Amino acid sequence: MKKSAWLPAVIAPVVVAGAIAAPALANAASTPLAGANPTAADVIASVAKSSGAQYSGKLAQTSDLGLPELPTGSGGSSLEGNASDALSLLTASHTARVYVDGATKQRVQVTEQLAEQDLIRNGSDVWTWDSKERQATHVTLPADTAKSMQDGTTTPADIAKQAIDAIRPSTTVSKPTTTKVAGQSAWQITLTPKSSGTLVGSVQLAVDKQTGLPLRAAIEAKGQSDPAFQVRFTSLSYGAPASRLFDFTPPSGAKVTTKDLSDAADHAGAGKGDRSTSHDGAPTLTGKGWSTIAELPAGTADQSGLGDDASTLLNQLTKAVDGGRAIQTSLVSVYLTDDGRVLAGAVPVSSLVAAAK
C-alpha cells in the first residue's frame, strides 16, 4: 500500500457522510407514505422499503468544497494512485451507472477517459475492478450479511442513511415539499443542525413518493447557497436489470487479490457515551452528532515516506497549525498531527486541534 493511502481513507468518507455520527432513528417502520401530506417521519420511514427495489440509473456527483483542481503537468496528474483518486473525488464531477436487483445484487460502473472502475456484488461475492491498473479484488462476505457495498462510490441512499442516523434533538427537520428528480415525483425534506460547532448548514433529501428510494442527497455548508456535495440520479428506470450484469470474471493476466470475510465476527457499534474506540484500525470517535470528530492513531499519516510530488501537494493544500498541518474546506476539516495522527470532522480546524490535545 502506498504511503499516501491514508488520504482517501480519511477524507473521502468524512466528506461523503458530512461527519454525521449519531444514534439511529428509533422504530422507523417500513410503511407507505400516508395520504397526500405525509410527515417528515413518514418520508424517512419510507426509505426502509426501498431496500428490495430493482432499478437501473445514472448518477451524477458534484463537489464544491473550495479546493483547487488537481495540478497537472505535461504527462498528466503529478500525483499517483490513491491520493490522486481521493483529491479527484473532492474537486471534480463524476458520473456512474448503477444497477440494483434487491439488497444483495448491485453493480456500480464509474467510467473515466480510457478507463473503467467497477464494483459488483452478487450475494456474498464482491468484486472490484480497475481497468487502468488491471487489478481485481474478490471479497467473500459473511453469508448472512445485509450490508451495502462501500468503496468510495456513493449513492443517494448512502448519504440518506447518514442523514437519517443524525435525526435527533440536535436537528431541525422540515415539512416535506414536492419536487421531481430524474422524472420521478419525490418528497423533499431538509435536515438542519442546531449545533453552532459544525460546518454543515443543512442536508436535503429527495425520496421517491412511490418506492421510498432516495433520489437526491445534497449537503450544504454554512454560508453557502449551493451544495458543497451532491449526488443525484439523472436518469432512472425501475425493473430488474439483466442478471449477467452481476457476474464478473477477471480478464486474463489481471492481478487478483482475494479476501475471505465469511468467518469474520460482526463488530457491533460502540456503546453509549461521548467517546467510542473502534477495532481493526477504525477511527476513534469523539463528540456527538454533527460535531463528531474521527481520529486515527499515531503513525497513520507518516509523511516521511511521501514522494516529492505528494509532499509538495500536501504543503500546498494544508497550512501549518499548532502541532501539525491542517486543511479546512467549506464542509470538512482534516488535521495531521506531528506524531502522525489524523483527525477529521465537519468542524473548524480549531476544534480538531483542541480534540488532539
C-alpha positions in Angstrom: 0.0 0.0 0.0 1.3 3.4 -0.9 2.2 5.8 1.9 -0.5 8.2 0.6 -3.3 5.6 1.0 -4.4 7.3 4.3 -5.7 10.2 2.3 -8.8 8.7 0.7 -9.4 6.5 3.7 -9.8 9.6 5.9 -11.0 12.5 3.8 -13.5 10.8 1.4 -15.7 9.1 3.9 -15.9 12.1 6.1 -16.9 14.4 3.2 -19.5 11.9 2.0 -21.0 11.4 5.4 -20.7 15.0 6.5 -19.1 13.7 9.7 -22.6 12.8 10.9 -22.5 10.2 13.6 -25.5 9.7 15.9 -27.9 7.1 17.2 -30.2 5.6 14.5 -33.8 6.8 14.3 -35.7 4.5 16.6 -38.8 2.5 15.5 -38.8 3.7 11.9 -41.4 1.4 10.5 -41.4 0.4 6.8 -44.9 1.8 5.9 -46.3 3.5 2.8 -46.5 7.3 2.8 -49.8 8.3 4.4 -52.0 10.3 2.0 -51.1 13.4 0.2 -49.5 15.2 3.1 -47.0 12.9 4.8 -44.9 14.0 7.8 -41.2 14.0 7.7 -41.2 10.9 9.8 -43.4 9.2 7.1 -40.9 10.1 4.4 -37.9 8.9 6.4 -39.6 5.7 7.3 -40.5 5.0 3.6 -36.7 4.8 2.8 -36.7 1.4 4.5 -39.0 -0.2 2.0 -36.6 0.7 -0.9 -34.1 -2.0 0.1 -35.6 -4.5 -2.2 -36.0 -2.2 -5.1 -34.9 -3.2 -8.7 -33.7 -0.4 -10.9 -31.0 0.9 -13.3 -29.9 4.5 -13.4 -27.2 7.1 -13.9 -25.8 9.1 -11.0 -24.1 12.5 -11.0 -21.8 13.6 -8.2 -20.6 17.2 -7.8 -18.4 18.8 -5.2 -17.7 22.4 -4.4 -15.5 22.4 -1.3 -13.3 25.3 -2.2 -10.4 23.1 -3.1 -8.2 23.8 -6.2 -8.3 21.5 -9.2 -5.5 18.9 -9.3 -2.2 20.2 -10.5 -1.2 18.7 -13.8 2.0 18.5 -15.8 2.9 17.6 -19.3 2.3 14.0 -18.5 -1.0 14.4 -16.7 -1.5 14.4 -13.0 1.6 15.0 -10.9 0.2 12.6 -8.3 -0.2 8.8 -8.3 -2.6 6.3 -7.0 -5.0 6.7 -4.1 -4.1 10.3 -3.3 -4.9 11.5 -6.8 -8.1 9.5 -6.7 -9.2 11.0 -3.4 -8.5 14.6 -4.5 -10.3 14.0 -7.8 -13.3 12.9 -5.8 -13.3 16.2 -3.9 -12.5 18.6 -6.8 -14.2 17.1 -9.9 -17.6 16.0 -11.0 -18.3 12.3 -11.7 -20.9 10.1 -13.2 -21.7 6.4 -12.6 -24.0 3.8 -13.9 -25.9 1.9 -11.1 -27.7 -1.5 -11.4 -29.6 -2.8 -8.4 -31.6 -6.0 -8.0 -32.6 -6.0 -4.4 -30.4 -5.9 -1.3 -27.8 -8.4 -2.5 -27.2 -7.7 -6.1 -25.6 -4.3 -7.1 -23.2 -3.0 -9.7 -21.6 0.4 -9.9 -19.6 1.5 -13.0 -17.5 4.6 -13.0 -16.2 5.4 -16.4 -13.4 7.8 -16.9 -11.4 8.6 -20.0 -10.0 5.3 -21.3 -10.6 3.6 -18.0 -13.4 2.0 -16.0 -13.9 1.0 -12.4 -16.5 -1.5 -11.3 -17.9 -2.6 -8.0 -20.1 -5.7 -8.3 -21.9 -7.6 -5.6 -23.7 -10.9 -6.1 -24.8 -12.4 -2.8 -21.7 -13.0 -0.7 -19.3 -12.3 -3.6 -18.0 -8.8 -4.1 -15.6 -7.8 -6.9 -13.8 -4.6 -7.6 -12.1 -4.0 -11.0 -9.8 -1.2 -12.1 -9.2 -1.5 -15.9 -6.4 1.1 -15.9 -4.4 -0.8 -13.3 -5.7 -4.2 -14.4 -6.3 -5.1 -10.8 -9.3 -7.0 -9.3 -10.2 -7.7 -5.7 -12.5 -10.6 -4.7 -14.1 -10.3 -1.3 -16.3 -13.1 0.2 -18.8 -11.6 2.7 -20.4 -13.4 5.6 -23.3 -15.5 4.4 -25.8 -13.5 6.4 -24.5 -10.1 5.7 -27.0 -7.4 4.7 -24.5 -4.6 4.5 -24.2 -2.4 1.4 -21.0 -2.1 -0.5 -18.8 0.8 0.3 -15.7 1.7 -1.7 -15.9 5.5 -2.1 -18.6 5.4 -4.8 -21.6 6.9 -3.1 -25.3 6.8 -3.9 -28.1 9.0 -2.6 -29.1 6.1 -0.3 -25.7 6.1 1.4 -25.9 9.8 2.2 -29.6 9.4 3.2 -28.7 6.8 5.7 -26.1 9.0 7.3 -28.5 11.9 7.5 -31.3 9.7 8.9 -29.0 8.5 11.6 -28.4 12.1 12.6 -32.1 12.8 13.3 -32.2 13.6 17.0 -32.8 16.6 19.2 -29.9 18.4 17.6 -31.6 18.5 14.2 -34.5 20.5 12.8 -36.5 18.6 10.2 -38.6 20.5 7.7 -42.0 19.6 6.5 -41.9 17.6 3.2 -42.3 19.5 -0.1 -42.9 18.2 -3.6 -40.1 18.0 -6.2 -39.1 16.0 -9.2 -35.8 14.1 -9.7 -34.9 12.1 -12.9 -38.5 12.4 -13.9 -39.8 10.8 -10.7 -42.1 12.6 -8.2 -40.5 12.9 -4.8 -40.8 14.3 -1.4 -38.0 16.6 -0.2 -37.1 17.2 3.4 -34.3 19.4 4.9 -32.3 18.5 8.0 -30.7 21.5 9.7 -28.2 21.1 12.6 -28.9 23.1 15.7 -25.3 23.0 16.7 -23.2 26.0 16.0 -20.0 23.9 16.1 -20.4 22.2 12.7 -19.6 23.4 9.2 -22.7 21.6 7.9 -25.5 24.0 7.1 -28.1 21.5 6.0 -28.8 18.2 4.3 -31.5 17.9 1.7 -33.0 14.5 0.8 -35.4 13.8 -2.1 -37.3 10.5 -1.7 -39.4 8.8 -4.4 -43.1 9.1 -3.4 -43.9 5.6 -4.7 -40.9 3.5 -3.8 -39.1 5.3 -1.0 -35.8 5.3 -3.0 -33.6 8.3 -2.2 -33.2 10.1 -5.5 -31.1 13.1 -4.5 -28.9 14.0 -1.5 -27.1 17.3 -1.0 -25.0 18.7 1.8 -24.8 22.5 2.1 -22.1 24.2 4.1 -22.9 27.1 6.3 -22.9 30.4 4.5 -23.2 28.8 1.1 -26.3 28.6 -1.1 -25.1 25.9 -3.5 -24.4 22.3 -2.3 -20.9 21.6 -1.2 -21.5 17.9 -2.1 -24.4 16.5 -4.1 -25.2 13.1 -5.6 -28.4 12.6 -7.6 -30.0 10.4 -10.2 -30.1 12.0 -13.7 -32.0 9.0 -15.1 -33.8 6.1 -13.5 -35.7 3.1 -14.8 -37.4 0.6 -12.4 -37.3 -3.1 -13.1 -34.8 -5.9 -12.7 -31.5 -5.4 -14.6 -30.1 -8.2 -16.7 -28.7 -11.0 -14.4 -25.4 -11.1 -16.4 -24.5 -7.6 -15.0 -23.9 -9.2 -11.6 -21.4 -11.8 -12.9 -17.7 -11.0 -13.2 -14.7 -12.9 -14.3 -11.3 -11.1 -14.2 -9.6 -10.8 -17.6 -6.6 -12.9 -18.4 -3.4 -11.5 -17.0 -5.2 -9.4 -14.4 -3.8 -9.2 -10.9 -6.3 -10.6 -8.5 -6.4 -10.2 -4.7 -8.7 -12.3 -2.5 -10.1 -11.6 0.9 -12.3 -14.1 2.7 -14.5 -12.4 5.4 -17.0 -15.3 5.6 -16.0 -16.1 9.1 -15.5 -12.5 10.2 -17.1 -11.5 13.6 -19.7 -8.9 13.5 -18.3 -5.9 15.3 -21.2 -4.1 16.8 -21.3 -0.3 17.2 -19.9 1.4 20.2 -21.9 1.8 23.4 -23.2 4.9 25.0 -21.0 7.9 25.8 -19.2 10.7 24.1 -16.2 8.6 23.0 -16.1 5.3 21.3 -13.0 3.3 20.3 -13.2 1.0 17.3 -11.2 -2.1 16.4 -9.1 -3.2 13.5 -7.7 0.3 12.8 -11.1 2.0 12.6 -11.3 5.6 13.9 -11.9 6.6 17.5 -15.0 8.9 17.6 -15.2 11.9 19.9 -18.2 14.1 20.4 -21.8 13.7 19.2 -24.0 14.2 16.2 -22.9 16.8 13.6 -19.8 17.8 15.6 -18.3 14.3 15.8 -14.6 14.0 15.3 -12.9 10.9 13.9 -9.3 10.2 14.9 -6.9 7.7 13.5 -3.9 6.7 15.7 -0.2 7.8 15.6 1.6 6.7 12.5 -1.4 6.8 10.2 -0.2 9.8 8.3 3.5 9.1 8.1 4.7 12.0 6.0 8.3 10.9 6.0 7.7 8.4 3.2 5.9 10.7 0.8 7.4 11.3 -2.6 8.3 14.8 -3.7 5.0 15.3 -5.6 2.8 14.2 -2.7 4.8 16.3 -0.2 4.6 19.4 -2.5 0.8 19.0 -2.9 0.4 18.4 0.9 2.2 21.6 1.6 0.0 23.5 -0.9 -3.3 22.2 0.4 -2.5 22.4 4.1 -1.3 25.2 6.4 0.9 24.9 9.5 -1.1 25.0 12.8 -0.2 24.2 16.4 1.1 20.6 16.5 0.9 19.8 12.8 -0.7 20.7 9.5 -4.4 21.1 8.6 -6.9 21.9 5.8 -10.3 23.3 6.2 -12.8 23.1 3.3 -16.3 24.6 3.3 -17.6 21.3 4.7 -14.9 19.3 6.4 -11.5 19.8 8.1 -8.6 17.4 8.4 -5.7 17.8 10.9 -2.4 15.9 10.5 -0.5 15.9 13.8 3.3 15.8 14.0 3.1 12.4 15.6 1.2 11.0 12.6 -2.4 11.1 13.9 -5.2 12.1 11.6 -8.3 13.9 12.9 -11.3 14.8 10.7 -14.8 16.2 11.0 -17.3 18.6 9.8 -16.0 21.2 12.3 -13.4 24.0 12.2 -9.7 23.2 12.4 -9.6 24.8 15.8 -11.9 22.1 17.1 -9.7 19.3 15.8 -6.6 20.9 17.3 -8.4 21.1 20.7 -9.5 17.5 20.5 -6.0 16.3 19.7 -4.5 17.7 23.0 
